[in-house]
Amino acid sequence: MKNENQSEKNIAVAFILNFSFSIFELIGGIWTNSVSIISDSIHDFGDCLSIAISWLLEKKSGQKPDKFYTYGYQRFSVLGAMINSFVLFAGALIMLIGAITRILNPAPVNYDGVLFLAVIGLFVNGYGAYKTISGEKISEKAVGLHLLEDVLGWIAVLFAAIVMKIFDCPIIDPILSICITLFILYNVIKNVKKIFEIFLDKSNPNIDIEKLKNKLIKLEKILDVHHLHSWTDGINNFFTLHAIINDLSNKNDIIQIKKNIRGKLADEKINHVTIEIEFESENCNEHECSNIKNENISHSHHH
């Protein structure tokens, strides 16, 4: 329980730090007339929203299954990720337009102000990243990575401010803004793809169905398996299958067969398993099953 509280505390600290700093940064960006700092503040607001929504939906996703959501509430945390992605995406597009406009009409930038903000940005985000990235929970680590990304962004801003000050070249600022924005967009698109795959019940990419099928067929007393379906809620993996067994199998055989199947699937991190046992002579109405079964029976007669 202590870890739970500690990770919630760390996320809360990261949220307060990030939120206060985003406001400070937005004001600072307007004061220094720097679009790269303003785009970073938009990114930070996105992160804050993301931390808050993740935290709320993470709590919701921990609820036990009930009669309304019989599979549980895990996908609420995926929903949180989806909302964040769209918010970040919209923010990034607005910043991209702003930066392109600034390249077409360059404006002077307060270089000393940018330097000052960059140093504070490095310090604040560095502390937040240090607090969360060493945490044990995946939600903490995710927040830590967000903040680490901000640290790298501030290193870039600091470097750009020094270059702009030396060469008096304000165009570097919108160019840096575009780089930050494209980096955000790239990550958002990658995330959205994963999220859609979960919502569309795509199988977990780490689970090779064909390889799994071959392992299950090799188990003792199993003639064949078919109708294999796998999906994930982003955390748990679900699996259903039909297993064909010999007509002479008894109750103890069936108990052992099911135990063996569950064991094999547990090795692949699949813990929610539904197994339908079919006898060799039984007729399965699923089209896929009857074809496989006929082939299987003719094979076993050839042996």
SERO-4910 file (N, C-alpha, C, O; in steps of 0.05 Angstrom, whole numbers):
BEGIN
 pado doro    nc1    nc2    nc3   cac1   cac2   cac3    cc1    cc2    cc3    oc1    oc2    oc3
  Met    A     17    -24      0      0      0      0     18     25      0     11     46    -12
  Lys    A     41     23     14     59     45     17     68     54    -11     69     78    -17
  Asn    A     74     34    -28     83     41    -56     62     56    -71     68     75    -86
  Glu    A     37     46    -68     14     59    -82     13     88    -75     12    106    -92
  Asn    A     14     94    -48     12    121    -39     36    137    -48     33    160    -56
  Gln    A     60    125    -47     84    139    -55     82    146    -85     90    168    -93
  Ser    A     73    128   -102     72    133   -130     51    155   -136     55    172   -154
  Glu    A     29    154   -121      9    175   -124     20    202   -116     16    223   -129
  Lys    A     36    202    -94     49    227    -85     68    238   -106     68    261   -112
  Asn    A     84    220   -117    104    228   -137     90    240   -162     99    260   -173
  Ile    A     68    227   -170     53    237   -193     41    264   -186     41    282   -203
  Ala    A     31    267   -162     20    293   -153     41    315   -153     36    337   -162
  Val    A     65    308   -143     87    328   -143     94    336   -172     97    360   -178
  Ala    A     95    316   -189    101    321   -217     80    339   -230     86    357   -245
  Phe    A     55    334   -223     33    350   -234     35    379   -225     33    397   -241
  Ile    A     38    383   -199     39    410   -188     63    426   -200     60    449   -208
  Leu    A     86    412   -201    110    424   -213    105    432   -242    110    455   -250
  Asn    A     94    413   -257     90    417   -285     70    439   -291     74    455   -309
  Phe    A     48    439   -275     26    458   -280     35    486   -274     31    505   -290
  Ser    A     48    490   -250     57    517   -242     77    526   -263     77    550   -271
  Phe    A     95    508   -271    116    516   -290    104    523   -317    114    541   -331
  Ser    A     83    509   -326     71    514   -352     61    543   -353     64    557   -373
  Ile    A     48    552   -331     37    579   -330     60    599   -331     60    618   -346
  Phe    A     81    593   -315    105    611   -314    117    612   -342    126    634   -350
  Glu    A    118    590   -355    131    587   -381    115    602   -403    127    615   -420
  Leu    A     89    600   -401     72    614   -421     76    645   -418     80    659   -438
  Ile    A     76    654   -393     81    683   -388    109    690   -398    113    711   -411
  Gly    A    128    673   -391    156    678   -400    159    678   -430    174    695   -441
  Gly    A    145    660   -443    146    659   -473    136    684   -486    147    694   -505
  Ile    A    114    694   -474    102    719   -485    120    743   -479    124    760   -496
  Trp    A    132    743   -455    150    765   -447    175    766   -464    184    787   -473
  Thr    A    186    742   -470    211    741   -487    205    741   -517    223    743   -533
  Asn    A    179    739   -524    171    738   -552    182    713   -566    190    714   -589
  Ser    A    184    691   -551    196    666   -562    175    645   -568    162    635   -550
  Val    A    171    638   -594    151    618   -600    160    590   -592    143    573   -587
  Ser    A    186    585   -590    195    558   -581    187    554   -552    180    532   -544
  Ile    A    189    575   -536    181    572   -508    151    570   -505    141    555   -489
  Ile    A    136    586   -521    107    584   -521     99    555   -530     81    544   -518
  Ser    A    112    545   -550    104    518   -559    111    497   -538     96    477   -535
  Asp    A    132    501   -524    139    483   -503    119    485   -480    113    465   -467
  Ser    A    108    509   -475     89    512   -453     62    498   -461     49    486   -444
  Ile    A     55    499   -487     31    485   -496     35    455   -492     17    441   -483
  His    A     59    446   -499     66    418   -495     64    410   -466     54    389   -459
  Asp    A     74    428   -448     73    423   -419     44    422   -409     37    406   -392
  Phe    A     27    440   -419     -1    440   -411    -13    413   -419    -29    401   -405
  Gly    A     -6    404   -443    -15    377   -453     -6    356   -433    -22    337   -427
  Asp    A     19    358   -424     29    338   -405     14    339   -379      8    318   -367
  Cys    A      7    363   -370     -8    366   -345    -35    353   -347    -44    338   -329
  Leu    A    -48    359   -369    -74    347   -374    -72    317   -374    -88    302   -363
  Ser    A    -51    308   -388    -46    280   -391    -41    267   -364    -51    245   -358
  Ile    A    -26    280   -346    -21    269   -319    -47    268   -304    -53    248   -291
  Ala    A    -63    290   -305    -88    291   -290   -108    270   -299   -120    255   -283
  Ile    A   -112    269   -326   -131    249   -337   -122    221   -331   -137    203   -323
  Ser    A    -96    216   -336    -85    189   -331    -90    181   -302    -98    158   -296
  Trp    A    -85    200   -284    -88    194   -255   -117    187   -249   -122    168   -235
  Leu    A   -136    204   -259   -165    199   -253   -174    173   -265   -187    157   -252
  Leu    A   -167    169   -291   -177    145   -305   -162    120   -295   -172     98   -297
  Glu    A   -137    124   -286   -122    102   -275   -137     92   -250   -139     68   -246
  Lys    A   -146    111   -233   -162    104   -209   -187     88   -218   -194     68   -206
  Lys    A   -201     99   -238   -226     87   -248   -220     59   -259   -235     40   -255
  Ser    A   -197     56   -273   -191     31   -286   -185      9   -266   -184    -15   -273
  Gly    A   -180     17   -241   -174     -3   -220   -199    -15   -209   -198    -34   -193
  Gln    A   -223     -5   -217   -248    -16   -206   -251    -45   -214   -243    -53   -236
  Lys    A   -264    -60   -197   -269    -88   -203   -291    -90   -223   -308    -73   -225
  Pro    A   -290   -112   -239   -312   -117   -258   -339   -117   -244   -341   -126   -222
  Asp    A   -360   -107   -258   -387   -108   -247   -406   -116   -269   -398   -124   -291
  Lys    A   -433   -115   -264   -452   -125   -284   -452   -107   -309   -462   -115   -330
  Phe    A   -442    -82   -307   -442    -64   -330   -417    -68   -347   -418    -70   -371
  Tyr    A   -394    -70   -333   -369    -75   -348   -357   -102   -338   -341   -103   -319
  Thr    A   -366   -123   -351   -359   -150   -340   -329   -156   -344   -319   -173   -330
  Tyr    A   -316   -142   -363   -287   -146   -366   -271   -128   -348   -246   -129   -348
  Gly    A   -285   -111   -333   -270    -92   -316   -268    -65   -330   -278    -61   -351
  Tyr    A   -253    -47   -316   -252    -19   -326   -224    -12   -337   -218     12   -341
  Gln    A   -208    -32   -344   -181    -26   -352   -179     -7   -376   -161      9   -378
  Arg    A   -198     -9   -394   -196      8   -419   -200     37   -413   -196     54   -431
  Phe    A   -210     44   -389   -212     72   -382   -185     86   -383   -183    109   -390
  Ser    A   -164     71   -375   -138     83   -376   -129     87   -405   -114    106   -411
  Val    A   -138     69   -423   -131     73   -452   -146     97   -462   -136    112   -479
  Leu    A   -171    101   -453   -187    124   -460   -173    150   -452   -173    169   -467
  Gly    A   -161    149   -428   -146    173   -419   -124    179   -438   -119    203   -445
  Ala    A   -109    159   -446    -87    163   -465    -97    174   -492    -84    191   -504
  Met    A   -121    166   -500   -132    175   -525   -139    205   -524   -133    220   -542
  Ile    A   -153    213   -502   -160    241   -498   -135    258   -498   -134    279   -512
  Asn    A   -114    249   -483    -89    264   -483    -77    268   -510    -68    290   -517
  Ser    A    -77    246   -525    -65    247   -552    -78    268   -569    -64    283   -583
  Phe    A   -105    269   -568   -119    288   -585   -113    317   -576   -111    335   -593
  Val    A   -112    321   -550   -106    348   -540    -78    357   -549    -74    379   -558
  Leu    A    -59    339   -545    -31    345   -554    -30    350   -584    -15    368   -593
  Phe    A    -45    334   -599    -45    336   -628    -55    364   -636    -43    377   -653
  Ala    A    -77    372   -624    -89    399   -630    -69    421   -623    -65    440   -638
  Gly    A    -57    419   -599    -38    439   -590    -14    441   -609     -5    463   -616
  Ala    A     -4    417   -618     19    417   -635     13    430   -662     29    445   -673
  Leu    A    -11    425   -673    -19    437   -698    -20    468   -696    -10    482   -714
  Ile    A    -32    478   -674    -33    507   -670     -5    519   -669      0    539   -681
  Met    A     13    505   -655     41    515   -652     55    515   -679     71    533   -685
  Leu    A     50    494   -695     63    492   -721     55    516   -738     73    527   -752
  Ile    A     30    523   -738     20    546   -754     34    571   -744     43    588   -760
  Gly    A     35    574   -717     48    598   -705     77    600   -713     87    622   -720
  Ala    A     91    577   -713    120    578   -719    125    584   -748    144    599   -755
  Ile    A    108    573   -766    112    578   -795    107    608   -800    121    620   -816
  Thr    A     86    619   -788     80    648   -791    104    664   -782    111    684   -795
  Arg    A    117    656   -760    140    671   -749    164    669   -767    180    688   -769
  Ile    A    167    646   -781    190    644   -800    185    664   -823    204    677   -833
  Leu    A    160    666   -832    154    685   -854    157    714   -845    164    731   -861
  Asn    A    151    720   -820    153    747   -809    170    747   -784    159    747   -762
  Pro    A    197    745   -786    213    743   -762    209    767   -743    204    789   -752
  Ala    A    211    762   -716    208    783   -697    230    780   -677    241    758   -672
  Pro    A    238    803   -664    261    801   -645    253    785   -620    230    784   -612
  Val    A    274    772   -609    269    755   -585    287    766   -562    310    774   -567
  Asn    A    277    765   -538    293    773   -515    310    750   -506    302    732   -491
  Tyr    A    335    750   -516    353    727   -512    360    721   -483    360    698   -474
  Asp    A    365    743   -468    372    739   -439    349    726   -424    353    709   -407
  Gly    A    324    735   -431    301    724   -418    298    694   -424    291    678   -407
  Val    A    304    687   -450    302    659   -458    322    642   -443    316    620   -433
  Leu    A    347    653   -440    368    639   -425    359    634   -396    362    612   -386
  Phe    A    349    655   -384    339    653   -356    318    632   -353    319    615   -335
  Leu    A    298    632   -372    276    612   -371    286    584   -375    277    565   -362
  Ala    A    306    581   -393    316    554   -400    330    542   -375    327    518   -370
  Val    A    345    558   -361    359    548   -337    339    539   -316    341    517   -304
  Ile    A    318    556   -311    297    548   -292    282    523   -302    276    505   -286
  Gly    A    277    522   -328    263    499   -340    278    473   -335    266    453   -329
  Leu    A    304    475   -339    321    451   -336    320    442   -307    317    418   -301
  Phe    A    321    461   -288    322    454   -260    295    442   -251    295    421   -238
  Val    A    273    455   -258    246    445   -248    240    418   -261    232    400   -246
  Asn    A    242    416   -287    236    390   -300    255    368   -292    247    344   -290
  Gly    A    280    376   -288    300    356   -280    293    344   -253    295    319   -249
  Tyr    A    284    361   -234    276    351   -208    251    333   -210    250    312   -197
  Gly    A    231    342   -226    207    325   -230    213    298   -242    202    278   -234
  Ala    A    231    298   -262    238    273   -275    252    255   -255    247    231   -255
  Tyr    A    270    267   -239    285    251   -219    266    238   -199    270    215   -191
  Lys    A    245    253   -191    226    243   -171    209    220   -182    204    201   -167
  Thr    A    202    221   -207    183    201   -218    196    178   -233    185    156   -232
  Ile    A    218    183   -247    228    162   -265    239    138   -249    241    116   -260
  Ser    A    247    143   -224    257    121   -208    235    106   -194    240     87   -180
  Gly    A    210    114   -199    187    101   -186    183     72   -197    194     65   -218
  Glu    A    167     57   -182    164     29   -190    141     25   -209    142      6   -226
  Lys    A    120     42   -208     96     37   -224    100     48   -252    113     68   -257
  Ile    A     87     34   -271     89     42   -299     78     70   -304     89     85   -320
  Ser    A     57     77   -289     45    104   -293     65    126   -284     66    147   -296
  Glu    A     80    120   -263    101    139   -253    122    142   -274    131    164   -281
  Lys    A    132    119   -284    153    119   -304    145    135   -329    161    150   -340
  Ala    A    120    132   -336    110    146   -360    111    176   -356    119    191   -373
  Val    A    103    185   -331    104    214   -325    134    223   -325    140    244   -335
  Gly    A    151    206   -314    180    212   -313    191    216   -341    207    233   -346
  Leu    A    182    199   -360    192    201   -387    183    227   -400    198    240   -415
  His    A    158    234   -394    147    260   -404    165    283   -395    173    300   -411
  Leu    A    173    282   -369    189    304   -358    217    303   -368    230    324   -372
  Leu    A    227    279   -373    254    276   -384    255    288   -412    275    301   -420
  Glu    A    234    284   -427    231    295   -454    232    326   -452    244    339   -469
  Asp    A    219    337   -431    219    366   -427    247    376   -421    255    397   -430
  Val    A    262    360   -405    290    367   -399    306    370   -424    321    389   -428
  Leu    A    302    350   -442    317    351   -468    309    376   -484    325    388   -497
  Gly    A    282    382   -483    272    406   -497    285    431   -487    293    449   -503
  Trp    A    289    432   -460    301    456   -448    331    458   -455    342    480   -458
  Ile    A    344    435   -457    372    436   -465    374    448   -493    392    465   -499
  Ala    A    355    441   -511    354    452   -538    349    482   -537    362    497   -552
  Val    A    330    491   -520    323    519   -518    348    535   -508    353    557   -518
  Leu    A    361    524   -488    385    537   -477    406    540   -498    418    562   -502
  Phe    A    411    519   -513    431    519   -535    423    540   -556    440    556   -565
  Ala    A    398    540   -563    388    559   -584    391    588   -574    398    605   -590
  Ala    A    385    592   -548    387    620   -537    415    630   -539    420    653   -546
  Ile    A    435    612   -533    463    620   -534    471    627   -563    484    648   -568
  Val    A    463    610   -581    469    614   -610    456    640   -620    469    656   -634
  Met    A    430    644   -612    416    668   -621    429    693   -610    431    714   -624
  Lys    A    438    692   -585    450    715   -572    477    722   -586    483    746   -591
  Ile    A    493    701   -592    519    706   -604    516    717   -633    529    737   -640
  Phe    A    498    704   -648    495    712   -677    472    730   -683    467    737   -706
  Asp    A    457    738   -662    433    755   -666    415    744   -689    412    758   -709
  Cys    A    405    720   -685    391    706   -706    364    696   -696    362    672   -689
  Pro    A    343    713   -696    318    705   -684    303    682   -698    285    670   -687
  Ile    A    311    676   -723    296    655   -738    301    627   -726    285    609   -731
  Ile    A    323    624   -711    328    598   -698    305    591   -679    298    567   -676
  Asp    A    292    611   -667    271    606   -648    247    591   -661    240    570   -651
  Pro    A    235    601   -683    213    586   -695    222    559   -707    206    540   -708
  Ile    A    247    558   -716    257    532   -727    257    511   -704    249    488   -708
  Leu    A    267    520   -681    267    502   -658    239    494   -650    233    471   -643
  Ser    A    221    513   -651    193    508   -645    181    487   -663    167    469   -654
  Ile    A    188    488   -689    178    468   -708    189    441   -701    175    420   -703
  Cys    A    215    440   -694    228    414   -687    214    402   -662    207    378   -662
  Ile    A    209    418   -642    195    408   -617    168    397   -625    160    376   -616
  Thr    A    153    413   -641    126    405   -649    125    380   -665    108    363   -661
  Leu    A    144    377   -684    144    352   -700    151    328   -683    140    306   -687
  Phe    A    168    332   -663    175    310   -645    150    302   -629    145    278   -626
  Ile    A    134    322   -620    110    316   -605     90    301   -623     79    280   -616
  Leu    A     87    311   -648     68    298   -667     75    270   -673     58    252   -674
  Tyr    A    101    265   -676    111    238   -682    103    218   -660     93    197   -665
  Asn    A    107    227   -635    101    210   -612     71    206   -609     61    184   -602
  Val    A     55    228   -614     26    226   -611     15    206   -632     -1    189   -625
  Ile    A     25    208   -657     14    190   -678     21    161   -671      4    143   -675
  Lys    A     45    156   -661     53    129   -653     35    118   -631     26     95   -632
  Asn    A     28    136   -611     10    128   -590    -18    122   -599    -30    102   -591
  Val    A    -28    140   -616    -56    138   -626    -59    111   -641    -80     98   -638
  Lys    A    -39    103   -656    -40     78   -671    -43     55   -651    -60     37   -655
  Lys    A    -27     55   -629    -29     34   -609    -57     33   -596    -69     12   -592
  Ile    A    -67     58   -590    -93     60   -576   -116     49   -594   -133     34   -584
  Phe    A   -115     57   -619   -136     47   -638   -135     17   -640   -156      3   -641
  Glu    A   -111      6   -640   -108    -23   -643   -121    -37   -618   -134    -58   -621
  Ile    A   -118    -25   -595   -130    -37   -571   -160    -36   -573   -174    -55   -567
  Phe    A   -171    -12   -581   -200     -8   -583   -212    -26   -604   -235    -34   -602
  Leu    A   -196    -33   -625   -207    -49   -646   -202    -79   -641   -204    -96   -659
  Asp    A   -194    -85   -616   -190   -113   -608   -168   -128   -623   -170   -152   -628
  Lys    A   -148   -113   -631   -125   -126   -644   -110   -142   -622   -109   -135   -599
  Ser    A   -100   -165   -631    -85   -182   -613    -59   -168   -603    -48   -151   -618
  Asn    A    -51   -173   -579    -25   -162   -569     -3   -170   -588      1   -194   -593
  Pro    A     12   -150   -599     34   -157   -618     55   -176   -607     70   -188   -622
  Asn    A     57   -177   -580     77   -195   -568     68   -225   -568     83   -242   -561
  Ile    A     42   -229   -576     32   -257   -576     31   -267   -604     16   -257   -621
  Asp    A     46   -288   -610     46   -300   -637     26   -324   -637     32   -345   -626
  Ile    A      2   -319   -648    -19   -338   -647    -11   -365   -660    -17   -386   -649
  Glu    A      2   -363   -683     10   -388   -698     29   -405   -681     26   -429   -679
  Lys    A     48   -391   -669     69   -405   -652     55   -418   -628     61   -440   -620
  Leu    A     36   -403   -617     21   -412   -593      5   -436   -600      3   -456   -585
  Lys    A     -8   -435   -623    -25   -458   -632     -8   -483   -634    -16   -505   -626
  Asn    A     16   -481   -646     34   -504   -649     42   -515   -622     44   -540   -618
  Lys    A     46   -497   -602     53   -507   -575     30   -522   -562     34   -542   -549
  Leu    A      5   -512   -566    -18   -524   -554    -24   -551   -566    -32   -570   -552
  Ile    A    -20   -553   -593    -26   -579   -607     -7   -601   -596    -14   -624   -596
  Lys    A     17   -593   -588     37   -612   -579     30   -622   -550     42   -642   -541
  Leu    A     12   -609   -537      5   -618   -509     -8   -645   -510    -21   -653   -529
  Glu    A     -4   -660   -488    -14   -687   -487    -45   -688   -489    -59   -672   -477
  Lys    A    -55   -708   -504    -84   -714   -506    -99   -693   -522   -124   -695   -524
  Ile    A    -85   -673   -534   -100   -653   -551    -96   -661   -580    -73   -663   -589
  Leu    A   -118   -665   -595   -116   -672   -623   -112   -647   -640    -97   -647   -659
  Asp    A   -126   -626   -633   -124   -601   -648   -136   -578   -632   -152   -583   -613
  Val    A   -129   -554   -639   -141   -530   -628   -150   -512   -650   -136   -511   -671
  His    A   -172   -498   -647   -181   -479   -667   -197   -457   -655   -201   -456   -630
  His    A   -207   -439   -671   -223   -416   -661   -207   -401   -639   -218   -395   -618
  Leu    A   -182   -395   -645   -165   -381   -626   -170   -351   -629   -167   -340   -651
  His    A   -177   -338   -608   -181   -309   -608   -166   -296   -585   -167   -306   -562
  Ser    A   -152   -274   -591   -137   -261   -570   -141   -231   -572   -142   -220   -594
  Trp    A   -144   -218   -550   -146   -188   -550   -135   -178   -523   -130   -193   -505
  Thr    A   -132   -152   -522   -120   -140   -498   -135   -114   -490   -147   -101   -507
  Asp    A   -133   -107   -464   -145    -81   -457   -122    -61   -451   -126    -40   -438
  Gly    A    -98    -68   -460    -75    -51   -456    -58    -61   -432    -35    -54   -430
  Ile    A    -70    -77   -415    -56    -88   -392    -59   -118   -391    -39   -133   -390
  Asn    A    -84   -127   -391    -89   -156   -390    -92   -168   -418   -101   -154   -436
  Asn    A    -85   -193   -421    -90   -207   -447   -112   -228   -443   -111   -243   -424
  Phe    A   -131   -228   -462   -153   -247   -461   -150   -267   -484   -139   -260   -505
  Phe    A   -159   -291   -479   -156   -312   -500   -179   -332   -498   -187   -340   -476
  Thr    A   -190   -339   -521   -210   -361   -522   -202   -381   -543   -190   -374   -563
  Leu    A   -209   -406   -539   -202   -427   -559   -220   -451   -556   -232   -456   -535
  His    A   -221   -467   -577   -234   -494   -576   -212   -515   -578   -194   -513   -594
  Ala    A   -213   -535   -560   -193   -556   -561   -208   -583   -567   -227   -590   -553
  Ile    A   -198   -597   -587   -210   -623   -594   -195   -645   -580   -170   -646   -581
  Ile    A   -210   -662   -566   -197   -684   -552   -210   -711   -559   -231   -712   -572
  Asn    A   -196   -732   -552   -205   -759   -559   -232   -766   -546   -237   -758   -523
  Asp    A   -249   -780   -560   -276   -788   -550   -274   -804   -524   -292   -804   -508
  Leu    A   -251   -817   -519   -249   -834   -496   -238   -820   -471   -236   -831   -450
  Ser    A   -233   -794   -474   -222   -778   -451   -242   -778   -428   -266   -774   -433
  Asn    A   -232   -780   -404   -249   -779   -380   -247   -752   -366   -232   -735   -374
  Lys    A   -261   -750   -344   -262   -724   -329   -234   -715   -321   -227   -692   -324
  Asn    A   -218   -733   -310   -192   -726   -301   -174   -717   -324   -158   -698   -321
  Asp    A   -177   -730   -347   -162   -722   -371   -169   -692   -378   -151   -676   -383
  Ile    A   -195   -686   -377   -204   -659   -385   -192   -638   -365   -183   -617   -374
  Ile    A   -193   -645   -339   -183   -626   -319   -153   -621   -325   -144   -598   -324
  Gln    A   -138   -643   -331   -110   -640   -336   -104   -625   -361    -86   -608   -362
  Ile    A   -120   -630   -382   -116   -616   -408   -120   -586   -404   -104   -570   -414
  Lys    A   -141   -579   -389   -147   -550   -385   -124   -537   -369   -116   -514   -375
  Lys    A   -114   -552   -349    -92   -541   -333    -67   -537   -350    -53   -517   -347
  Asn    A    -62   -556   -368    -38   -554   -386    -41   -530   -404    -21   -515   -409
  Ile    A    -65   -526   -415    -69   -504   -434    -65   -477   -419    -51   -459   -428
  Arg    A    -77   -475   -395    -74   -450   -379    -45   -445   -372    -36   -422   -373
  Gly    A    -31   -466   -366     -2   -463   -360     14   -452   -383     30   -434   -380
  Lys    A      9   -464   -407     23   -454   -431     16   -425   -437     34   -410   -444
  Leu    A    -10   -418   -433    -18   -390   -439     -7   -371   -418      0   -348   -425
  Ala    A     -5   -380   -393      6   -363   -372     35   -356   -378     44   -334   -372
  Asp    A     50   -374   -391     77   -368   -399     79   -345   -418     99   -330   -418
  Glu    A     57   -340   -433     57   -318   -452     43   -294   -440     34   -275   -455
  Lys    A     40   -293   -413     27   -271   -399     -3   -268   -407    -14   -246   -407
  Ile    A    -16   -291   -412    -45   -291   -417    -58   -304   -393    -55   -328   -389
  Asn    A    -74   -289   -378    -85   -300   -354   -116   -302   -354   -128   -314   -337
  His    A   -128   -289   -374   -158   -291   -376   -164   -310   -399   -163   -302   -423
  Val    A   -169   -335   -393   -172   -356   -414   -199   -369   -412   -208   -377   -391
  Thr    A   -212   -372   -436   -237   -388   -437   -232   -411   -456   -224   -407   -479
  Ile    A   -236   -435   -446   -230   -459   -462   -256   -475   -467   -270   -481   -448
  Glu    A   -261   -481   -493   -284   -498   -498   -272   -525   -507   -256   -527   -526
  Ile    A   -281   -546   -493   -271   -573   -499   -290   -586   -518   -315   -586   -513
  Glu    A   -280   -598   -540   -297   -612   -559   -287   -641   -562   -262   -645   -565
  Phe    A   -305   -660   -562   -297   -688   -568   -294   -691   -598   -306   -677   -614
  Glu    A   -278   -711   -606   -271   -715   -634   -296   -719   -651   -298   -709   -674
  Ser    A   -316   -733   -640   -340   -739   -657   -361   -717   -655   -381   -718   -669
  Glu    A   -356   -698   -638   -375   -676   -633   -376   -658   -658   -355   -654   -671
  Asn    A   -399   -646   -663   -400   -628   -686   -400   -599   -676   -418   -590   -662
  Cys    A   -380   -584   -685   -379   -555   -678   -391   -540   -700   -384   -543   -724
  Asn    A   -410   -522   -693   -425   -508   -714   -409   -486   -728   -416   -476   -749
  Glu    A   -387   -477   -715   -371   -456   -727   -359   -466   -754   -348   -488   -755
  His    A   -361   -450   -774   -352   -458   -801   -322   -465   -800   -314   -486   -811
  Glu    A   -307   -448   -787   -278   -452   -785   -272   -479   -772   -253   -494   -780
  Cys    A   -288   -486   -752   -283   -511   -736   -288   -535   -753   -271   -553   -754
  Ser    A   -311   -536   -767   -318   -561   -781   -298   -568   -803   -291   -591   -807
  Asn    A   -287   -547   -816   -267   -552   -837   -242   -564   -825   -231   -584   -834
  Ile    A   -233   -551   -803   -209   -561   -790   -213   -589   -779   -195   -606   -782
  Lys    A   -236   -593   -767   -241   -619   -755   -241   -641   -775   -229   -662   -771
  Asn    A   -254   -637   -798   -255   -658   -819   -226   -664   -828   -219   -688   -832
  Glu    A   -210   -643   -833   -183   -647   -841   -168   -663   -820   -154   -683   -825
  Asn    A   -172   -654   -795   -158   -666   -772   -164   -696   -769   -147   -713   -765
  Ile    A   -190   -702   -772   -199   -730   -769   -188   -747   -791   -180   -770   -786
  Ser    A   -188   -736   -815   -177   -752   -837   -147   -757   -833   -136   -778   -839
  His    A   -132   -736   -822   -104   -740   -816   -100   -762   -795    -84   -780   -799
  Ser    A   -116   -760   -774   -112   -780   -752   -118   -808   -762   -107   -827   -752
  His    A   -137   -811   -781   -143   -838   -792   -119   -848   -809   -114   -872   -810
  His    A   -106   -829   -822    -83   -838   -839    -60   -848   -821    -46   -867   -828
  His    A    -57   -836   -797    -36   -846   -779    -44   -873   -771    -29   -886   -756
***
